[in-house]
């Protein structure tokens, strides 16, 4: 009989012997640094050795999928988390960056088989950003992405023969 986890029930969060990477955007770095710090804390809490957490900084969210793809193809990582913050401006640029960075991360995971979690926030303003980092009213999206990455790696490992 298969196990079914109800919504909100954590899966296997044991990350011992996992190697993970984070690709972080320098654009809106006040937010992304907080997201990355939270993700790093979760990885360590789950059992990843600090030396097995690799962080790459890129200019913006647009560049995150390209760097994630290179890391995934290296064969060195079990999971990758894209970390960024895209805040709406006055032009269509926001929509392009938001849509394509998310689609790019999904493609990296599907094309390589490496688990990729998305912690690229797409926001209307800085107030929404502050609400989504550690201590914010909307939850800690960096931590949530790290938990999702660990749980997904374990789910795949336990069901792939």
Steps between C-alpha positions, in 0.01 A plus 500: 500500500635843411534778751294812438600822669223743570546863402723679746660183634877515464664224305845360567721793595818301560763662279807318625745437217318742270688760301302810416549824312332835511505741208427846635422828328699806604211719379284583804778350711356625828220249448696223328768495770229438760339226289836332444588517870171333593546229238855436624374469861240244392753295305728485804206422731408209269853360509687650203862573590588867458774404254235325286301823448628684194380856433533679167406867460382624161389848388123440497212254481541469122843340550394255772377219267819508291722466806267235646526301177880506512497386863248225425704370205811487720360194678617638835165595651187321619293818505520861388300796629455815291483805727388843384251782531332659199302811592248639252597823331322711242577282197433152364856402599373363834271250327772376268753451779250344740357257246824399334706457817236262637469315169879480474534345845230244421674413176833448679340250735310314232792492257765390750311302763653715773247635748457876454300713743381850425554774758479782246238728646280696260363800683309821460713694748764481772234463770400164348866401488555574869191293583656195330838484675581364846267654756259627236124457515479295177756236598866450424523414130874425513445241770196358321698451179782321686252267673331434165835413341597256775159334511488466121846342481393249765164432333672427170768286662242291683291432189756460222647155459 
